[in-house]
Amino acid sequence: MVCSRAGAVAILILWAVGWAALPLGWIVAGALLFYLNEYTWHRFIFHAPPSPWRWLRKMQHRLHYDHHAEPSRLDLLFLPAWFLAPNLIVNGLVLAAIFGPARAPALLLGIMLGLLHYEWVHYLAHIPYQPRTAFGRWMKQYHLRHHFISEKHWFGVSNPSLDFVYRTYRAPKDVEKSGSVRKLYS
């Protein structure tokens, strides 16, 4: 979370001194890219089978497997800086190469705002807090199903729309409790 906040502040400083343009449309596009990234990483990378390489298996455990084993441990909740910082740098470079260096700051700011939204929603889902709105309560329950009913569904932590698109949404009553929901690939 520190990386995304620091990066967002840095981009806003660049904007304030006139070194970066931040058109709202490109910021929104960056946030939408983040939500696609969130779903893709969560479903296909964080839930990938264990690597044959010990160092990568250790990384898989820290990034996600251990979070499923102990979902209430806050030290396993947030993505670590050693993972986020290089990913944000690579994203920035790729966005600059594809869309040009003038648009990259706005896109990257959108990604970081999406990331902050993700971390906040994820945090609220895992602490003993009852959201005040019906939508907030629904989002919390939505994510907790992924941890306590089945790890094969409900991958969208902060934005469940791609679960509907990629058919990983299920009504809870239609899903049997998975024996491996807490211990991925046991």
PyMOL commands that set and color helices and strands:
alter all, ss='L'
color gray80, all
select helices_A, chain A and resi 2-16+24-45+54-69+74-76+81-99+104-126+134-148+161-165+172-174
alter helices_A, ss='H'
color red, helices_A
deselect
rebuild
show_as cartoon
